[in-house]
Amino acid sequence: MSVVANRGFAGLNPKIWMAAAACVAGFAYDWRVGLLLTIWFVAWGVNVVLSGQRSRAARLAVPVIFGVTLLVLWQISVRAFGVNQVILPAPSDIWTAIVQNVPILWADFMQTVVKGALSGYVIGAALAIGTAIAVDRSQFLQRGLLPVGNFIAALPIVGTAPILVMWFGFGWQSKAAVVVVMVFFPILVNAVAGLKATEAMQRDLMHTYAASYWQGLFKLRLPAALPFIFNGLKVCTTLALIGAIVAEFFGSPIVGMGFRIKTSFGTLELAMVWAEIAVSAVAGSGLYGLVALAERRMTFWHPSQQR
Amino acid sequence: MSDLTQTAPRSGLSLGLLNVARGALPVVVVVGLLLGIWLAAVGPMNFRLALDQASRGGADVVPATPQEQGQTGLIRLMLDNPSVLPAAYVFERPRLPRPQDVLIEMRDNTVGLARGCEWTGWGAEAENWTGFSDGCLRVVNNRRSLIFHAWKTLAPTLVGFAIGTGLGILLAVGIVHNRTMDLSVMPWAIASQTIPILAIAPMVIVVLNAVGVQGLLPKSLISSYLSFFPVVVGMVKGLRSPGAMELDLMRTYSGSGAQVFWKLRLPASLPYLFTSLKIGIAAALVGTIVAELPTGARFGLGARLLTGSYYGQTVQIWAALFTAAISAALLVWIIGAIERRVLTGMGLAR
C-alpha cells in the first residue's frame, strides 16, 4: 500500500508539488490568499490536462475555464477583502446593475451604438470605398493618397471630437461625424491597396473577354479587393464604438453610453459604469463578429478562410 | 564636391532627382488638395457668424434680421451678400480657422513665447544649466507652450509603451512555448481588441487617483494596456513565423530550445514586432490623450483640447490636434527609422 502511494507521489510532476506548497504558504499567510491561489492552480491544472487533449470540446473549454476562473477570482477577492464599491464592484453587483437597468441600457445602446456608431460606420465605409474607386483610375492620385492616408490613419483622430461636436451639435449626428472621420482613412487605405491586388494575368483575361471598365471592376477587382476591405472594416468596428462613446464626453443629450459612463461616475455608481462597459464590450464583439461572418460568406474563396 | 559631379554622369544625377520628385509629387498634390478643400470650406463655415457680425455693425445685408437669416439657406445668403465673404475668412473666433491661423497659433505658443533670448554661456552669468537665458526656456517650460503640453502627454505615453511592450513580449514568449497558455489566453487577447476599452480610460485614471496612485503612472497604465495587445498578437505571429524547414535545420544542428529561440525565433519575429510597435505607439498616444479628457487634467494635449472646447477656442483645439499629429508622426517615424536600421543590419529589409 505504502509502496503504491510512494510511487504515486513520486510519479507526480514537481510542478504540482510547487503549486501545492504555494497554496499552503498562502493559507499560512492569510486564508483568503490561500483560497485564491488554490482556485487558480486547480483551474490551471485542469487547463493543462485539457490542453493536452486533441478534441475540439477541450480546445473550446480551455479559454472558457480561464475566463470563468478570472471572474470567480474577481468576485471572491472583492468580497473576501471587502473592496470598496467605489474602487471595484464585484461581477455579481455589475450583473445586478445590468438586470435592473435594462431599459436605460437599451436606450443608451440605441443612441450610441445604433444611431451614432453604426450610421457613422456605414457612411464612412461607403465614402471610403467610393473614394477608393474614384481614385482607382488615377495612378498619380493613388500614389499620393496611400502615404497620406496611412499617415492620417495613425493620428489621434479622436481628438477632432470637440470640433465636430461644436459643428454638428450635441445630438447623435456629431457622434456619427466623429465615427465617419475615424473609420474613413483605415478603410480607404485598405480599399486602395485591395483594388491593386489583382494579377496581370487576371486583368489580361478580362481584357480578352472585352470587358468594360465597370465589368472588370465589379467582376474581378472589387471581389479581389474584398479581403483587404474586410480587414479595414474589422479594425474599424472598435474605432467606431470608441469614437461614438468618446465624442459623448464632449457633449450629448441625456442619453447615451458615454453620457451614462460620465454621469454614473460623477455619482459614484460604479456598478452602472461597469454595466455600460459590459454592454459596449458585447456590442464591440458582436459588431466584429457580424463583420467577420459577412467576410466568411463573401470571401469564402480566399485561402485565409479555408481550414 | 567637384569630383563628385564629374564622376557622376550628369543624366544619372538628374534622373535621380526626377525619381525623388516623381515619388514626392503625388503626395504634395494630395496634401495640396486637402489644404485647398480646407481653405474653400472656411468661408461657408464661418459665413453665418460673419454675416451676423456685419448686420450688428450696421452693414447692409439682405435678410436684415437675424431671424430671417436663420431661415435662409447658406448658399442663398452667400449669393446675396458676397461682400461679407472676406470677413468670414478673417473671423475672430471662427468655427473653422484658416490653416495659416493654426500655424500662427502654434508658432506663438512655441518659439513665439521666448522673451529676451540669448546665449549666456555656462560662466558666472549663466541663469541655468542649459547656458541659455531664462527667456529662451519659456519656449519649453511656459504654461502656454505646446512643447510643454506635448511633453506632459509624451512622457506617460513612452513609459506606458515601454511597460506594455515588455509585458507583451514576455506573454508572447509564454504563449508560444506553453500550450496551456496559448489556449487559455490567446482567445481573450484577440477578443479584447474588439472591446472599446479606450472609452473608459478617464474612469480608470480617476479610480487610480482615488486609491492614491498619482502622477505619471495612471496615464501610463492606459497607454501600456493599449500597446500591450498589438504587441502580443504580432509577436506570437512572429515567433511562429519560422517554417518547418528552418526548425528542421535547427534540429539537424542539434540546437537546444534556448538556441532555437535566440537564434531563430526571436530574429524571425523582429519584422512583426516592429509593425506591432508602430501600431502600439500610435494607440498609446491616443490612449494618453483620451485619458486626459474628462478628468480635469491641467497639462497635456488632451487638457488643451478640453479647455479649448470649453471656451470655444477653435484655434487652440486645432493647434493641440496638430501638435498631437506631429508627435504621433515623430514617434512612428523614430520606430520606422530603428526598424530600417535593424532589419537592414540583419539582412531582413524588404
Interface residues (C-beta under 8 A of the other chain):
Chain A: W44 N47 V48 L50 S51 G52 R59 V62 P63 I65 F66 G67 V86 I87 L88 F140 L141 Q142 R143 G144 L145 P147 V148 F151 A154 L155 P156 V158 G159 T160 P162 I163 V165 M166 W167 T237 T238 L241 I242 I245 V246 F249 F250 M257 G258 I261 K262 F265 L270 V273 I277 S280 A281 G284 S285 L287 Y288
Chain B: G23 L25 P26 V27 V28 V29 V30 V31 L34 M45 R95 R179 T180 D182 L183 S184 V185 M186 P187 W188 A191 Q193 T194 I195 P196 I197 L198 A199 I200 P202 M203 V206 V207 A210 V211 K278 A282 L285 V286 I289 V290 L293 P294 L301 G302 L305 L306 G308 S309 G312 T314 I317 W318 A320 L321 A324 A325 A328 A329 V332
